[in-house]
């Protein structure tokens, strides 16, 4: 059964359940083999011609709230799991380590090791050397795909204790059949930026992401084209609509508002094509992992 994360909880009493954490966009994951995975996202606001290029937010679907900069957030209330990233579905920088307080960092998060790590919106890389270069190119050798989304799956004992420290997100009342979803966004809410050439956002976004790592020389030669229609949800509990990137969802919310004003069925907002380009190099849909844990 597919769920809507904004529906009312079927049981208000504390109960065991499942939490899915969905990372949309530009996140850097550091798996160093312990009980936590460090996650960072760079600051792209004012980074290029004074554009505010990334919205950094977290929360329930359609109700995400801005993440404040310069804070270390921690997810609480979940059970530890055994999962590690797979190099078959994630760009892994072998031996990569987190830089010490990089100046381009927006915020960082510590997530307990999940039960499962599931990639989504996998984008093939037909020729790695055609798209990436640098002295550390060999440290990503073997990479054949980028994952636009990473999904962490957790078990928990009590939905009332789920929390992201220093952030107002709460899960209680927003689940369905014991399933809850926390969305994490680090993406643009638009497709174009004044003064930024085609593909420019992708290239310098990757440059800022690499600065989250210690002494890595790796650059994008040209942006990867993102297929217009990416595969749907790999997890039945998560609707494909929940995996839509933020710029498309912004368009869809405008459609929703138009339908509401005209008194038309709101469901049509998700039946309408938001005019996706056939090949788009401006979608910020990549994550980068590093670490020493198994599978990393």
Backbone torsions as a table, in degrees:
resi	resn	phi	psi	omega
1	UNK	NA	132.4	175.2
2	UNK	-84.6	145.2	-173.6
3	UNK	-114.8	156.5	168.8
4	UNK	-108.1	118.7	-172.4
5	UNK	-73.2	-8.7	-178.7
6	UNK	-97.5	4.5	-179.3
7	UNK	-78.9	161.7	-178.7
8	UNK	-70.0	150.2	177.3
9	UNK	-70.0	142.9	180.0
10	UNK	-82.4	-15.1	-179.7
11	UNK	-145.2	117.6	-176.8
12	UNK	-80.6	-17.7	-179.5
13	UNK	-71.3	150.3	176.7
14	UNK	-55.6	135.7	-177.7
15	UNK	-156.3	156.3	175.4
16	UNK	-70.2	154.9	179.6
17	UNK	-170.9	-164.2	-177.1
18	UNK	-126.6	135.0	173.6
19	UNK	-115.1	130.1	171.8
20	UNK	-107.1	128.8	174.1
21	UNK	-109.0	118.6	-175.7
22	UNK	-107.9	118.9	178.0
23	UNK	-97.6	113.9	179.7
24	UNK	-102.7	119.5	169.6
25	UNK	99.3	-140.2	-164.6
26	UNK	-92.3	89.9	175.1
27	UNK	-124.5	144.0	176.1
28	UNK	-112.0	126.0	-176.1
29	UNK	-108.5	132.6	178.9
30	UNK	-119.0	105.5	178.8
31	UNK	-103.5	103.2	-176.9
32	UNK	-109.0	20.5	169.7
33	UNK	90.4	-2.1	-179.0
34	UNK	-92.2	-156.9	-178.1
35	UNK	-84.8	-7.5	-178.2
36	UNK	-126.4	154.4	171.3
37	UNK	-114.2	123.1	177.3
38	UNK	-82.2	133.2	-179.6
39	UNK	-126.2	131.5	177.9
40	UNK	-127.1	152.3	170.5
41	UNK	-134.1	135.4	-177.0
42	UNK	-79.2	164.3	179.1
43	UNK	-94.0	109.9	177.9
44	UNK	-106.5	9.4	177.8
45	UNK	-81.8	128.5	-172.8
46	UNK	67.9	9.9	-175.4
47	UNK	-76.0	-23.3	-173.9
48	UNK	-142.9	105.8	177.5
49	UNK	55.7	37.9	175.7
50	UNK	62.2	24.0	177.5
51	UNK	-87.1	139.5	168.6
52	UNK	-87.5	97.6	-167.5
53	UNK	-93.2	-26.2	-177.2
54	UNK	-122.9	137.2	167.8
55	UNK	-95.8	123.2	178.8
56	UNK	-110.1	112.0	-174.4
57	UNK	-148.5	165.3	-180.0
58	UNK	-150.5	148.6	176.7
59	UNK	151.6	-167.4	177.6
60	UNK	-74.6	154.8	-174.9
61	UNK	-54.4	130.0	-178.9
62	UNK	71.8	-1.3	-179.9
63	UNK	-129.4	31.4	-179.2
64	UNK	-67.2	148.4	-177.2
65	UNK	-120.2	144.2	-176.7
66	UNK	-54.8	139.7	171.4
67	UNK	-88.9	129.4	179.3
68	UNK	-77.4	144.0	-177.9
69	UNK	-75.3	157.1	172.1
70	UNK	74.7	18.0	-177.0
71	UNK	-117.9	144.5	171.8
72	UNK	-95.9	114.1	-179.5
73	UNK	-98.7	147.9	177.1
74	UNK	-131.7	135.0	173.0
75	UNK	-82.6	132.8	-179.0
76	UNK	-127.0	157.8	173.0
77	UNK	94.3	7.6	-177.9
78	UNK	-113.5	160.4	177.5
79	UNK	-84.0	147.6	174.8
80	UNK	-71.7	146.6	177.1
81	UNK	-128.7	-173.7	-175.9
82	UNK	-107.6	5.9	-164.9
83	UNK	-75.1	148.9	171.9
84	UNK	-134.2	162.6	177.4
85	UNK	-72.4	148.2	176.3
86	UNK	-102.5	127.9	176.9
87	UNK	-66.5	-12.9	178.3
88	UNK	-72.6	-20.1	-175.3
89	UNK	-131.2	6.2	-177.6
90	UNK	-140.9	140.0	172.3
91	UNK	-71.4	115.4	-179.5
92	UNK	-108.3	127.4	171.8
93	UNK	-93.0	103.6	-175.3
94	UNK	-61.1	127.1	-180.0
95	UNK	75.1	9.0	-179.0
96	UNK	-65.9	140.4	179.1
97	UNK	-128.6	151.5	178.1
98	UNK	-69.1	136.0	175.5
99	UNK	-68.7	156.0	-180.0
100	UNK	-82.7	104.9	177.2
101	UNK	49.9	60.0	179.6
102	UNK	-62.9	138.1	-174.4
103	UNK	-69.7	-21.4	-178.6
104	UNK	-90.0	7.9	-178.9
105	UNK	-80.1	134.8	176.6
106	UNK	-87.4	-52.4	-179.8
107	UNK	-158.8	163.0	174.7
108	UNK	-136.2	159.0	-173.1
109	UNK	-137.4	149.4	171.4
110	UNK	-120.2	120.2	-179.6
111	UNK	-113.5	131.0	173.2
112	UNK	-55.8	150.4	179.2
113	UNK	-60.1	127.2	-175.4
114	UNK	-81.4	170.7	175.4
115	UNK	-72.5	-38.6	179.3
116	UNK	-140.1	148.5	169.1
117	UNK	-122.0	118.9	-175.1
118	UNK	-121.5	119.6	176.0
119	UNK	-80.6	155.6	175.7
120	UNK	-144.0	165.1	-178.5
121	UNK	51.5	56.3	-177.6
122	UNK	-76.9	127.0	-176.3
123	UNK	-111.1	118.1	-179.1
124	UNK	-70.0	146.0	174.1
125	UNK	-111.7	102.2	-173.9
126	UNK	-66.0	-32.0	-178.7
127	UNK	-148.8	102.6	-173.4
128	UNK	-57.6	-42.7	-177.0
129	UNK	-68.8	-18.9	178.2
130	UNK	-77.4	-17.8	-174.7
131	UNK	-116.2	-21.3	-176.9
132	UNK	-132.2	150.5	178.8
133	UNK	-152.1	170.2	176.9
134	UNK	134.0	166.0	-177.5
135	UNK	-62.8	-24.5	-179.4
136	UNK	-101.4	21.6	-179.9
137	UNK	-55.8	-38.1	-177.6
138	UNK	-63.5	-18.8	-178.9
139	UNK	-77.3	-9.7	173.1
140	UNK	-115.0	10.8	-179.8
141	UNK	-55.8	138.6	-178.1
142	UNK	96.4	-12.0	177.5
143	UNK	-67.2	127.7	-179.7
144	UNK	-120.7	-9.2	-178.5
145	UNK	-145.9	159.5	163.3
146	UNK	-114.8	143.8	176.7
147	UNK	-103.6	120.7	179.7
148	UNK	-71.5	-24.0	-176.5
149	UNK	-139.5	141.3	169.0
150	UNK	-119.5	137.8	-179.1
151	UNK	-121.8	119.8	174.4
152	UNK	-94.8	133.2	177.1
153	UNK	-111.7	129.5	-179.8
154	UNK	-127.6	149.5	162.7
155	UNK	-94.6	153.8	175.0
156	UNK	-147.2	161.2	-176.9
157	UNK	-97.7	-23.1	-173.2
158	UNK	-154.0	113.5	-178.1
159	UNK	-63.7	-22.6	179.9
160	UNK	-69.7	-17.8	-178.3
161	UNK	-99.7	0.7	175.9
162	UNK	-71.8	130.0	-178.6
163	UNK	-159.7	152.2	170.1
164	UNK	-112.9	103.8	-174.3
165	UNK	-48.0	136.7	177.8
166	UNK	70.0	12.8	177.3
167	UNK	-130.9	145.2	-174.3
168	UNK	-76.9	-2.5	-178.6
169	UNK	-57.8	134.5	170.1
170	UNK	-138.5	144.8	-175.4
171	UNK	-91.9	-27.9	-173.1
172	UNK	-57.3	129.8	-178.5
173	UNK	90.3	-3.2	-176.5
174	UNK	-119.1	17.1	-180.0
175	UNK	-106.2	176.8	177.5
176	UNK	-149.5	121.2	-178.6
177	UNK	53.9	38.5	177.0
178	UNK	78.7	8.6	179.8
179	UNK	-108.6	132.2	-179.7
180	UNK	-130.8	154.8	-179.3
181	UNK	-136.0	130.4	172.2
182	UNK	-110.8	120.3	179.0
183	UNK	-96.9	134.8	176.3
184	UNK	-120.2	121.0	-177.6
185	UNK	-115.6	136.2	167.8
186	UNK	-142.4	74.8	-171.5
187	UNK	-145.9	161.5	170.7
188	UNK	-73.1	152.2	172.5
189	UNK	-101.7	15.0	177.9
190	UNK	-147.9	173.2	-177.3
191	UNK	-104.7	-23.9	-176.5
192	UNK	-128.0	154.5	-179.3
193	UNK	-136.0	135.2	-179.3
194	UNK	-56.6	129.1	176.3
195	UNK	80.9	-0.9	-179.9
196	UNK	-100.7	120.7	-178.4
197	UNK	-70.0	161.0	177.3
198	UNK	-53.1	131.5	-178.8
199	UNK	83.2	-9.7	-175.8
200	UNK	-64.6	-38.0	-179.4
201	UNK	-62.4	-47.5	-178.6
202	UNK	-57.5	-44.5	-174.5
203	UNK	-65.9	-50.8	-176.4
204	UNK	-79.8	-19.4	171.8
205	UNK	-64.1	-43.0	177.2
206	UNK	-64.0	-40.2	178.1
207	UNK	-58.0	-42.1	179.6
208	UNK	-70.3	-35.2	178.3
209	UNK	-63.2	-41.2	-178.6
210	UNK	-63.5	-25.7	178.3
211	UNK	-71.0	-11.4	173.8
212	UNK	-73.3	-14.6	-178.7
213	UNK	-99.9	156.5	178.6
214	UNK	-82.5	115.5	169.9
215	UNK	51.9	59.0	175.9
216	UNK	-113.5	127.3	176.2
217	UNK	-106.7	95.5	-177.8
218	UNK	-149.7	130.0	-175.1
219	UNK	-136.3	158.9	174.7
220	UNK	-90.6	126.4	176.0
221	UNK	-77.8	-41.2	178.3
222	UNK	-154.5	150.7	-177.4
223	UNK	-70.3	147.1	175.0
224	UNK	-76.7	131.5	172.1
225	UNK	-71.9	133.2	-179.7
226	UNK	-100.4	124.4	178.8
227	UNK	-56.4	146.0	-179.5
228	UNK	-63.6	-39.5	-178.8
229	UNK	-113.5	102.6	176.7
230	UNK	-87.1	156.7	-179.8
231	UNK	-56.1	154.5	-178.5
232	UNK	-74.5	-160.5	-175.1
233	UNK	-73.8	133.0	176.9
234	UNK	-83.6	-4.9	-177.9
235	UNK	-121.6	119.9	-176.1
236	UNK	-57.3	-29.1	-179.7
237	UNK	-72.2	-12.7	-176.1
238	UNK	-111.2	125.2	179.7
239	UNK	-71.9	142.3	174.1
240	UNK	-54.2	-33.4	178.7
241	UNK	-59.5	-30.8	-178.8
242	UNK	-70.8	-14.5	-178.6
243	UNK	-95.5	1.4	-179.2
244	UNK	-65.3	140.2	-179.4
245	UNK	-73.1	163.7	-167.8
246	UNK	-66.9	-34.2	-179.5
247	UNK	-68.1	-38.3	176.3
248	UNK	-68.8	-39.6	-179.5
249	UNK	-65.9	-34.8	176.7
250	UNK	-60.4	-42.6	176.0
251	UNK	-62.3	-41.6	-177.6
252	UNK	-66.4	-35.2	177.6
253	UNK	-66.4	-31.8	174.8
254	UNK	-66.6	-38.9	176.1
255	UNK	-63.5	-42.2	179.2
256	UNK	-59.4	-44.5	178.9
257	UNK	-63.0	-39.1	178.2
258	UNK	-63.9	-41.9	178.4
259	UNK	-63.1	-41.7	-179.9
260	UNK	-62.9	-43.4	-179.6
261	UNK	-62.9	-34.0	-177.4
262	UNK	-91.7	0.9	178.3
263	UNK	71.0	27.3	-179.2
264	UNK	-97.2	160.9	-179.2
265	UNK	-58.5	127.2	-176.0
266	UNK	-68.6	-23.2	179.8
267	UNK	-60.8	-22.3	-179.3
268	UNK	-65.1	-18.0	178.4
269	UNK	-61.6	-31.7	-179.2
270	UNK	-95.6	0.4	174.8
271	UNK	-102.5	1.6	-175.2
272	UNK	-102.8	134.2	176.4
273	UNK	-74.4	119.6	-179.8
274	UNK	-81.4	26.0	174.1
275	UNK	61.4	56.8	177.5
276	UNK	-72.5	136.1	174.7
277	UNK	-69.0	151.7	-177.1
278	UNK	-69.3	-29.4	177.1
279	UNK	-145.8	114.0	-168.1
280	UNK	-121.4	119.6	178.9
281	UNK	-98.3	3.2	-177.2
282	UNK	-102.0	-3.0	-179.6
283	UNK	-76.2	126.5	-177.5
284	UNK	-90.3	87.2	-170.0
285	UNK	-130.3	47.5	-179.8
286	UNK	-135.3	145.7	174.6
287	UNK	-126.7	155.4	-177.1
288	UNK	-130.1	135.3	-180.0
289	UNK	-119.5	158.0	176.0
290	UNK	-156.8	156.4	174.1
291	UNK	153.0	-177.9	-175.2
292	UNK	-114.1	3.2	-177.8
293	UNK	-74.9	166.5	177.3
294	UNK	-56.5	134.6	179.3
295	UNK	81.1	0.1	-178.4
296	UNK	-103.0	NA	NA
